[in-house]
Amino acid sequence: MPGSLLILTGPPGAAKSTVARLVTEDAPRPAVHLHTDSFYVWIRTGFVAPSLPEAARQNDVVLGVIAEAACGYARGGYDVVLDGVVGPWALPPFRDAAKRDGLDLFYVVLRPNLEVILARGTARDTAELTEVEPLTGMHAAFGGLGELEPHVIDTTEHTVQETAGVVRRRARTAAFAL
């Protein structure tokens, strides 16, 4: 029986990675947590920061590779939780691959308010995005998603454990299907 693909997205600081880890660690079926950032850091020569306009070709290639990897796991019977900054602009390779393979595709946007994003994002002590201006811009990029707005979960008042619970219960339902 094939698995499914859940894209768990939102701006940096939305707790995507932590929630994806929690959801996959106690999943009722075999599950895989794919972290999109890993696919970018594997580029050793010629890497361009994905947010820059000149990264368009690189981003197209990487998103295609991620979509194929995710669908490969799902075809093999794993439920995949893909975590990363995957805005509506990045969905075509996932839609195409899931449709081609006959896989269920779900899209969930974790969107706490900007205050939460800035508090979490600027407190990071890693090489991840920590500057106010880009964090603010990425939060804005996930505002007003049009037809995908019903895919948003406002996690402003949720702990990561509560958010993981909501994702476990609701993410793989018709409300979040693409």
C-alpha positions as a Markdown table, in Angstrom:
| # | Residue | x | y | z |
|---|---|---|---|---|
| 1 | Met | 0.0 | 0.0 | 0.0 |
| 2 | Pro | 1.5 | 3.3 | -1.0 |
| 3 | Gly | 2.1 | 6.1 | 1.5 |
| 4 | Ser | 1.3 | 9.7 | 1.2 |
| 5 | Leu | 3.1 | 13.0 | 1.0 |
| 6 | Leu | 2.5 | 15.8 | 3.5 |
| 7 | Ile | 4.2 | 19.1 | 2.8 |
| 8 | Leu | 4.6 | 20.8 | 6.2 |
| 9 | Thr | 5.6 | 24.4 | 5.5 |
| 10 | Gly | 5.6 | 27.9 | 6.8 |
| 11 | Pro | 8.1 | 30.7 | 7.4 |
| 12 | Pro | 11.4 | 30.1 | 9.2 |
| 13 | Gly | 10.7 | 29.9 | 12.9 |
| 14 | Ala | 7.2 | 28.2 | 12.5 |
| 15 | Ala | 8.6 | 25.0 | 14.2 |
| 16 | Lys | 8.2 | 22.9 | 11.0 |
| 17 | Ser | 11.2 | 20.7 | 11.7 |
| 18 | Thr | 10.4 | 20.0 | 15.3 |
| 19 | Val | 6.7 | 19.3 | 14.4 |
| 20 | Ala | 7.7 | 17.0 | 11.5 |
| 21 | Arg | 10.1 | 15.1 | 13.8 |
| 22 | Leu | 7.4 | 14.6 | 16.4 |
| 23 | Val | 4.8 | 13.5 | 13.9 |
| 24 | Thr | 7.0 | 11.0 | 12.2 |
| 25 | Glu | 8.6 | 9.6 | 15.4 |
| 26 | Asp | 5.3 | 8.2 | 16.7 |
| 27 | Ala | 3.5 | 7.6 | 13.4 |
| 28 | Pro | 1.1 | 4.6 | 13.2 |
| 29 | Arg | 2.7 | 3.6 | 9.8 |
| 30 | Pro | 6.2 | 3.6 | 8.5 |
| 31 | Ala | 7.1 | 7.3 | 8.1 |
| 32 | Val | 9.9 | 9.5 | 6.8 |
| 33 | His | 10.9 | 13.0 | 7.7 |
| 34 | Leu | 12.5 | 14.8 | 4.8 |
| 35 | His | 14.1 | 18.1 | 5.6 |
| 36 | Thr | 14.4 | 20.3 | 2.5 |
| 37 | Asp | 17.3 | 22.3 | 3.8 |
| 38 | Ser | 19.5 | 19.1 | 3.5 |
| 39 | Phe | 19.0 | 19.0 | -0.2 |
| 40 | Tyr | 20.4 | 22.5 | -0.5 |
| 41 | Val | 23.5 | 22.0 | 1.7 |
| 42 | Trp | 24.6 | 19.0 | -0.3 |
| 43 | Ile | 25.5 | 21.4 | -3.1 |
| 44 | Arg | 29.2 | 21.9 | -2.6 |
| 45 | Thr | 30.2 | 24.1 | -5.6 |
| 46 | Gly | 28.0 | 26.6 | -7.2 |
| 47 | Phe | 25.5 | 27.0 | -4.4 |
| 48 | Val | 23.4 | 30.1 | -4.5 |
| 49 | Ala | 21.3 | 31.2 | -1.5 |
| 50 | Pro | 17.7 | 30.0 | -2.4 |
| 51 | Ser | 16.2 | 33.4 | -1.6 |
| 52 | Leu | 18.2 | 35.2 | -4.3 |
| 53 | Pro | 16.8 | 35.8 | -7.8 |
| 54 | Glu | 19.8 | 34.1 | -9.4 |
| 55 | Ala | 19.0 | 30.9 | -7.6 |
| 56 | Ala | 15.9 | 30.2 | -9.8 |
| 57 | Arg | 17.5 | 27.4 | -11.8 |
| 58 | Gln | 19.1 | 25.8 | -8.8 |
| 59 | Asn | 15.8 | 26.0 | -6.9 |
| 60 | Asp | 13.9 | 24.3 | -9.8 |
| 61 | Val | 16.5 | 21.5 | -9.9 |
| 62 | Val | 16.5 | 21.0 | -6.1 |
| 63 | Leu | 12.7 | 21.1 | -5.8 |
| 64 | Gly | 12.4 | 18.5 | -8.5 |
| 65 | Val | 14.9 | 16.2 | -6.7 |
| 66 | Ile | 13.0 | 16.7 | -3.4 |
| 67 | Ala | 9.7 | 15.8 | -5.1 |
| 68 | Glu | 11.2 | 12.7 | -6.6 |
| 69 | Ala | 12.7 | 11.6 | -3.3 |
| 70 | Ala | 9.5 | 12.2 | -1.4 |
| 71 | Cys | 7.4 | 10.3 | -3.9 |
| 72 | Gly | 9.9 | 7.5 | -4.0 |
| 73 | Tyr | 9.5 | 6.9 | -0.3 |
| 74 | Ala | 5.7 | 7.2 | -0.6 |
| 75 | Arg | 5.6 | 4.7 | -3.5 |
| 76 | Gly | 7.5 | 2.4 | -1.2 |
| 77 | Gly | 4.8 | 2.6 | 1.4 |
| 78 | Tyr | 6.1 | 5.3 | 3.7 |
| 79 | Asp | 4.1 | 8.3 | 4.8 |
| 80 | Val | 6.3 | 11.3 | 4.1 |
| 81 | Val | 6.4 | 14.5 | 6.1 |
| 82 | Leu | 8.4 | 17.0 | 4.1 |
| 83 | Asp | 9.4 | 20.1 | 6.1 |
| 84 | Gly | 10.7 | 23.2 | 4.5 |
| 85 | Val | 9.9 | 26.6 | 3.1 |
| 86 | Val | 7.6 | 25.4 | 0.3 |
| 87 | Gly | 5.3 | 28.2 | -0.7 |
| 88 | Pro | 2.6 | 28.0 | -3.4 |
| 89 | Trp | 5.2 | 29.0 | -6.0 |
| 90 | Ala | 7.1 | 25.8 | -5.3 |
| 91 | Leu | 4.2 | 23.3 | -5.5 |
| 92 | Pro | 4.2 | 22.3 | -9.2 |
| 93 | Pro | 6.9 | 19.6 | -9.0 |
| 94 | Phe | 5.2 | 18.0 | -6.0 |
| 95 | Arg | 1.7 | 18.2 | -7.6 |
| 96 | Asp | 3.1 | 16.7 | -10.9 |
| 97 | Ala | 5.0 | 13.9 | -9.2 |
| 98 | Ala | 2.2 | 12.9 | -6.8 |
| 99 | Lys | -0.3 | 12.9 | -9.7 |
| 100 | Arg | 2.0 | 10.8 | -11.9 |
| 101 | Asp | 2.5 | 8.3 | -9.1 |
| 102 | Gly | -1.2 | 8.3 | -7.9 |
| 103 | Leu | -0.2 | 9.5 | -4.4 |
| 104 | Asp | -2.2 | 11.5 | -2.0 |
| 105 | Leu | -0.7 | 15.0 | -1.5 |
| 106 | Phe | -1.4 | 17.2 | 1.5 |
| 107 | Tyr | -0.3 | 20.8 | 2.2 |
| 108 | Val | -0.2 | 22.3 | 5.7 |
| 109 | Val | 1.1 | 25.8 | 6.4 |
| 110 | Leu | 2.1 | 26.5 | 10.0 |
| 111 | Arg | 1.7 | 30.2 | 10.5 |
| 112 | Pro | 2.2 | 31.8 | 13.9 |
| 113 | Asn | 2.1 | 35.5 | 14.1 |
| 114 | Leu | 5.2 | 37.6 | 13.2 |
| 115 | Glu | 6.1 | 38.2 | 16.9 |
| 116 | Val | 6.5 | 34.4 | 17.4 |
| 117 | Ile | 8.5 | 34.1 | 14.2 |
| 118 | Leu | 10.9 | 36.8 | 15.2 |
| 119 | Ala | 11.2 | 35.5 | 18.8 |
| 120 | Arg | 12.1 | 32.0 | 17.6 |
| 121 | Gly | 14.1 | 33.0 | 14.6 |
| 122 | Thr | 16.3 | 35.6 | 16.2 |
| 123 | Ala | 17.0 | 33.3 | 19.2 |
| 124 | Arg | 18.5 | 30.5 | 17.0 |
| 125 | Asp | 22.2 | 29.9 | 17.6 |
| 126 | Thr | 22.7 | 28.0 | 14.4 |
| 127 | Ala | 23.6 | 29.0 | 10.8 |
| 128 | Glu | 19.9 | 29.1 | 10.0 |
| 129 | Leu | 18.1 | 32.3 | 9.1 |
| 130 | Thr | 18.2 | 34.6 | 12.1 |
| 131 | Glu | 18.0 | 38.2 | 10.8 |
| 132 | Val | 14.8 | 40.2 | 11.3 |
| 133 | Glu | 14.4 | 41.5 | 7.8 |
| 134 | Pro | 14.4 | 38.2 | 6.0 |
| 135 | Leu | 12.3 | 36.6 | 8.7 |
| 136 | Thr | 9.7 | 39.3 | 8.2 |
| 137 | Gly | 9.8 | 38.9 | 4.5 |
| 138 | Met | 9.3 | 35.2 | 4.6 |
| 139 | His | 6.4 | 35.6 | 7.1 |
| 140 | Ala | 4.8 | 38.0 | 4.6 |
| 141 | Ala | 5.3 | 35.5 | 1.8 |
| 142 | Phe | 3.0 | 33.1 | 3.6 |
| 143 | Gly | 0.4 | 35.7 | 4.2 |
| 144 | Gly | -2.7 | 35.9 | 2.0 |
| 145 | Leu | -2.4 | 32.5 | 0.3 |
| 146 | Gly | -5.6 | 32.9 | -1.7 |
| 147 | Glu | -7.1 | 29.5 | -2.5 |
| 148 | Leu | -4.6 | 27.8 | -0.1 |
| 149 | Glu | -5.5 | 30.0 | 2.9 |
| 150 | Pro | -7.7 | 27.1 | 4.3 |
| 151 | His | -4.4 | 25.1 | 4.5 |
| 152 | Val | -3.1 | 27.4 | 7.2 |
| 153 | Ile | -3.0 | 26.5 | 10.9 |
| 154 | Asp | -2.4 | 29.5 | 13.2 |
| 155 | Thr | 0.0 | 28.1 | 15.8 |
| 156 | Thr | 0.6 | 31.4 | 17.6 |
| 157 | Glu | -0.9 | 30.1 | 20.8 |
| 158 | His | 0.2 | 26.4 | 20.4 |
| 159 | Thr | 3.2 | 24.7 | 21.9 |
| 160 | Val | 5.1 | 22.5 | 19.4 |
| 161 | Gln | 3.6 | 19.5 | 21.1 |
| 162 | Glu | 0.1 | 20.9 | 20.6 |
| 163 | Thr | 0.9 | 21.8 | 17.0 |
| 164 | Ala | 2.1 | 18.2 | 16.4 |
| 165 | Gly | -1.1 | 16.9 | 17.8 |
| 166 | Val | -3.2 | 19.1 | 15.4 |
| 167 | Val | -1.0 | 18.0 | 12.5 |
| 168 | Arg | -1.4 | 14.3 | 13.4 |
| 169 | Arg | -5.2 | 14.6 | 13.7 |
| 170 | Arg | -6.0 | 16.9 | 10.7 |
| 171 | Ala | -3.2 | 17.1 | 8.2 |
| 172 | Arg | -4.0 | 14.0 | 6.1 |
| 173 | Thr | -7.7 | 14.9 | 5.6 |
| 174 | Ala | -9.6 | 16.3 | 2.7 |
| 175 | Ala | -9.3 | 19.8 | 4.2 |
| 176 | Phe | -5.6 | 19.8 | 3.5 |
| 177 | Ala | -5.5 | 17.8 | 0.3 |
| 178 | Leu | -4.1 | 19.2 | -2.9 |
